[in-house]
Amino acid sequence: MRAMRVLIAGFGNVLRGDDGFGVAVAERLLAGGVPDGVSVLDVGIGGIHLIQELLTPADGLVVVDAVDLARPPGTVLVIRPEIADVATLTVEDRRDTLADMHYATPERALLLARALDVLPDPTLLVGCQPADAERVGQGLCPAVSAAVDVAAAEVRRIVTGFGIPWQAVTGAGR
């Protein structure tokens, strides 16, 4: 019997303002240490790294990203992402979607993971409403920066719900 394994994947482009939210949350979680059985990935804009990690079976996945849901900036939501089935796409759409070698967005990375039958159930998304995810430059706006701790607490709550208690942990994290 293998030990439980949960992945947390922080997506985002740190050079595009609030789009770097997922990476900021991953860094915050790593700075506090993570429990055994949990891996925190700074995916950035290279979702293919997540796909590679999922080739080793995981029991749960939490994706963290800036998500525009027309809410006030800094609003944190936990949602079950809708993931398209590759079999429902036209051949042309499959070529366009699956030809992306970076899988920079969670949607594309999760689509490929589902197509490869490596997407864990449950897969959840902790999203934060950005103020401006298109701004060129580093740094989150104040409202989104304040949401980093809120999102990190949500991730810890979710992982605990998956069956891995997440208390204060000392160490560098993984």
N, C-alpha and C positions, 0 to 999 in steps of 0.2 A: 504494500500500500504506500503510495507516494504522499509526501507532505503537501498540504494545500499551497497553492501559488496564485497570487493576485498581482496583476500589473496595473500601474498607474502611468498614464502617458500624457505628458504636458506638451501640447501642440502650440505653435505660434512663431511668428517672425519678430524677433526682438528689435529689429530695425524699422518696424512699422508701428510705433506707438503702442496702443492698447492691444494690438494683435499678439504681443508678447506675453499676454496674461497667463496662458497655460504653462509656459516655461518658468515664469515667476513663481507659480504655485509649486511646480516640481522642485525648484530650488529651495523654497521654504520648507517643504516636506523633508527633503534630504538634509537640510541644515539641522533639523530637529531629531534626526535619526528615524529609522523605520524598523518595524518588527520583522523577525524571521518570517519568510514566506511572502514578503512584499518586495517588489522591485519597482522603483520609481525611475522612469525614463524621461529625459529631456529630449523629446522627439524633434522639437523645433519645426522645420519645414521638410523633414526627411521621414515621412511616415513609413517608408520601406523598412526602416529600422524596427518599427513596431511589428510589422509583418514577420520579420525574421525572428523576433522574440516570441511571437505567437506560434511558431513552428514547434516549440516546446510547449506542451499543453498547459493551459492556465485555467483556473477555476473561476476567475472573474477579471473584468477589465473596467477601469475607470479612466475615461478620457477627460482631460481638462483643456478648455479652449475658450477664446472669446467668441461669443455667438450673438448675432444680431436678432433679437426677438422683439424688437420695438418696445423695450422697457426702459426705465430710467438707467443711466449709466451707473455701473457698479452693482446692478441687481444680479444675484447669483441664483441659478436654477439647477435642479437635478432633473434630468429627463432621460427617458429611454429613447435613444436615437432610432429613427426609421432608416433602415439600411436596405437599399434596393437589392434585388436578386438579379445577378448577372444574366440568368436564363431568361429574364423578362425583357432584356435590352435587345434592340435590333443589332445586327452584325456591325453596322456602322457605328452605333453608340458604344458597343463593346470595344471596338478598335480605339475610338477616341478616349474612352474612359480608362481602359487598361493599358494604354501605351505610355502612361505617365510613369516614368521611372523613379520619381521622387515621392509620389503620393503625399503631396504637401498638405492636403486637407484631410481632416478626420474622415469625411464622407468617402473619399476615394480609398483611403487605407482600410476602412471598415468594410467597404464593398469587396475589396480584394480578399480580405480575411474571411469574409463569408463565403466567397466563391471557392476558396481553398479549404473550406470547412475547418478553419482553425479559430473562428470567432467564439470566445467563451460566452456562455449564458450563465450569469447576467453580464451584460455590457451596459454601462451607464455613462452619461455625459454630465459633467459638472461644468456648466457654462456661465459666463459673465457677460452682461451687456456692455459693449465698449462705448466710449464716447466717440472715439475716432480711431478705427483700426487701419485707416489708410494713410495716416500722417507718417511722413518719412522722418525718422529719428528715434532714438532710444528713449525709454521711460514711459511709464503708465501715467495717465491722468490721475489726479487725486482720488476721485471716486472709485476708479478701477484698482488703484493701488490699495485702497482701504479694503477692497473686496478679497484680496489675496488671502488674508487670515480667515475670512469667512469660508472661502472655498476650501482651504486646507482643512478646516474643521469638518466640512461636509465630507471630504474624501476620507478622513479618519473615521467618521461615523459610518460611512458606507462599508469600509473595509471591516470594521468591527461587526457590522451586520452580516457580512459574508462569513464570519466565523474566526477572524484573526483579531484578537483584542489589540487595540493600538493605544497604549498609554505613553507617557513620556518615556522616551528611549534615549539612552546616551550612545554616542558613537557617530561615525561619519555617514551611516546609511549606505544603501546600495543603489 
